[in-house]
Amino acid sequence: MTAQRTVKVDRNLCVGTGLCADIAPAAFMLVAGKSQAGDAGSVAVDDLADAVASCPTSAISVWDEDGNEVDLA
């Protein structure tokens, strides 16, 4: 069974580099110059971790099905 993950992007912190969307396009998309969360559950955890690590402002967080923040480092 695959763990359900939810991605959240703090659009106040996001500077719109698009690195996350380049790495994991199913989980992130750019809307009005800022990242917006998509379907994190369809993305390999390694790709999701790389996308989170690529964010220069730490605007991305990942959450499990119980509402706990997940550390992918």
N, C-alpha and C positions, 0 to 999 in steps of 0.2 A: 504494500500500500504506500502511495506517495503522500507525504505530508502536505497539507494545504498551506500555502503561503500567500500573504497579501503584501503588496508593496505600497508604501506611502511616500509621496514626494512633497516636501515643504516648498511650495512655490514661492514663498517669501525668501527662501535661501537660494533657490535654483537660479543659476546665471545662464542657463541655456546652452551649454557647450555641446550637448547632443551625444556625448560619449556613451552614456547609458543606453540610448536608443540605438547607437551603432553596435554595441556589444550584445544587447538583448532586445531586439525590436518588438518582440511579442509582449514584453513586460513594460516597455517605455515608448512613448511617442512625444514628439514636440508639438505643442499647441500654443499658438501665440508667443512663440519664442521661449517657452519654458517646458520642462518635462512634465508629463502626465502619466500616472500609473496605468498599466494595462493588465494583462493576464500573466501574473508571475508564476502560476501553477504549471504553465506549459513550458517553462524555461528550466534548463538544467541548472542545478544549484551552483555549479562552478561558474557558469556564465552569469548567473545572478550575483554571485559574490564579486566577480570581476566588475560588473556594472556598478555595484554599490561602491567598491573601492575606487572606481574611476571618478567619482563625483568630487570635484575640488572644494565644495562647500559642505559636504556631508549632509546633503538635503534629502537623501534616500534612506528609508528605514524599511525593514522587513519584519513581518509579524506572523505568528503561527495562528492556527485555528482557535486557540484559547485566548487570543489577544495579548500574547506575550511577545515582546520584541525579541528577534532572533539575531544573534551575533554570527555573521557568516565569515568572520576573519579566521 
